[in-house]
Each structure stands twice: as structure tokens, then as C-alpha cells.
């Protein structure tokens, strides 16, 4: 956006004449409808977008690339060959484009406008299923690296194919190069053992720091690894509000870190994991019957900790490309929460799963299988055969 504004200011210095952009929109370079059209609206710039239907011109891939290879997102073009839009939000931007009135705010923010389309987020799920392990790596050093190698190798033998790895802002602040080296080593070990990685970047322990510093940390980490195929997603913030950080402060931090991460236009989806759980069911509570057609149920059984509440959870899930949750409950309570999350219509990951007891492990895995949930175990699973055999099953709705 700044580059566009700089160009407009230069042109206005040459002559105060009408301005036309003869070739707009290059998604992978940050020239998206949501970033470009707000500036054009503000400065009354006419524009032409390169391409309408994706067709034989192959404009849907960037310069020098071939559409023979899989690619995402599109570079130019607006519509599929059958006329359906690549992203309905983009079509809305075009249809509602107008020259802004004096003082009119045209930009709702990158954290909103650059959210992945639902179609793109479901395409991401084709990489699964991911059955992962939550891993907090020890400090750097040769001895620590040997421990990482041993634990990651062991995880592969158990049947895991993913890692959720906690990265620390405090380590980055102290020595960013050391954290990058640590991350490089962990990614190399993960690749060696066929693991796909989700880095977890912030939590409430970091909330007291300057927002500019936090946003620098997020943007630089995401930028450095944003096109690394070993990284499949980013968990920008884990459990906002668990330690009773004021909600307004949390919403401010979340908006900033999602915005700066969006501005990197990375190839992986962004998410955050809210603090939310289902209250314990009585033994005689029929959780399935309570959710049948016409009966009201869902959010009324949910609980929160600290400063988290329904509004904050909804805000987090409305920003995220894929939706995250954590649970240490039995299958019925976990399924109830999952039922609520599924209403948002996006892929779901359980970023921190700690089974309530051994008997609930298989039941919960069956639940994840039927709902196509990526999961990261933060506890212990005694029966390794359950991990190795985990697959997604077909979703089928019986007729009534």
C-alpha cells in the first residue's frame, strides 16, 4: 500500500491530473484487491485488473512460473472458467468500488481483508491428516540438539507426522540469530523424520511487552519461514486471556499480529487458539439428542477462563484462516465444542489435546477422524497403534 501511495504522490507532483492504473492485482506480491482497492478509492484512481477468467493465458501463476505445477494463491484473474469467483470477497470489492468521500475510511484492515477464502482453507486440508505432538524444545547447545533429535525420531516411530513447536519471544528478543538457528535445526530434524511443523509464537506471558516489539517478532519470523514447505501453519497466539490479561489489550495485540502476518502474504494459514471449553456433562445428559434439528444448543454449554469470553473467542475465530481449540475433556464434551467450531465452516485443528483418560483416547480419535480434525497431542497415548492407524473417514449424512 505504501508503494502505491508513493507512486501516486510522485505522479501528483508531476501534474494534478486524473490517474489510471493500467495493470492492477498481483496477489503473491501483495497486490490484492483488499490491499489495492482501498488506496485507489482514497486517491480516486481508475484501474484495470489483469485478467477476468483464468484461461489459456495462464495469468493465474506469477511471471516465469508454470501452471503445470500446483500453485496457491492465484496471481491474476478473478473467476474460474465456470464463472464462480476465486474469492467472493474479491468480487465484493470490485462491485462496491467507489471514489471515497473526504474523510471516508476505505481500509478495514489487513487482518480482515487478507483472510484466506473458505475454499483456500479447505484446499489446505488436503495435506492431512496431521496427527502431531506438541513439543517444547530445550535450550540451545549440542546436548539440547541431541535431545531434540532423539525425541523427534521417537515421535516418528510412534506414528506422529506433525510437530507443534513453541518458539519464545524472550529468546528472540535476547538473540534473534540464535532463535533462527534453533528453528532451522528443528525444521531440519522435522523434515528428516517426515514431520510437518506448526510454530506457536506468543502467549499471555508476552502480553506485557511493547506491541511494536511483538509485531516485529511475529512479522520477521513469519516472513523468514513463510514459504518454507516444512511449516504448514502459524499459531500466532496461544490461549489469549488465560492469565487474565485485559480483553481490550488482547484484541489490540491480536489485531496487530494478524495484520503484520497478513502483510507478509505467506503460503501457510494463520490461527490462534482461544481459551474455551465445555462444562462437564452429567452422566444422564444426552448430548446428541440436545443438538437435533430444532432444539437450541451450542454456546450455552461453554465456559471460559481468565479474561476470555464468547466475544473474544468469536473475534479470534473470525480472524483465523483455520480454527484452533484445545481440550483435556472426554469425547462428548470435546465433540460439543467441536460442533460449535464447525458452525464457522472452516477446517479445524486441535492444537493442544490431552486426553482425559486412557479410555477416552480412541473415542476422541474417532471424533477427530469423522470431523477431519488435525490434532497435536500434549499428553500421552499408550496405544501407539491408534496413532499409526489414524485416518480421516468420509463424512456422510443419512437421510431422514
Helices and strands as residue ranges (DSSP letters): H 2-14, E 19-24, G 27-29, H 33-43, E 45-49, H 88-95, H 110-113, H 118-124, G 125-127, E 131-135, H 142-158, E 162-166, H 169-174, H 176-192, E 196-202, G 204-206, H 211-225, E 231-240, H 247-262, E 269-274, E 277-278, G 289-291, G 299-301, E 302-303, H 310-319, E 323-327, H 331-342, E 348-353, H 359-371, E 374-377, H 384-388
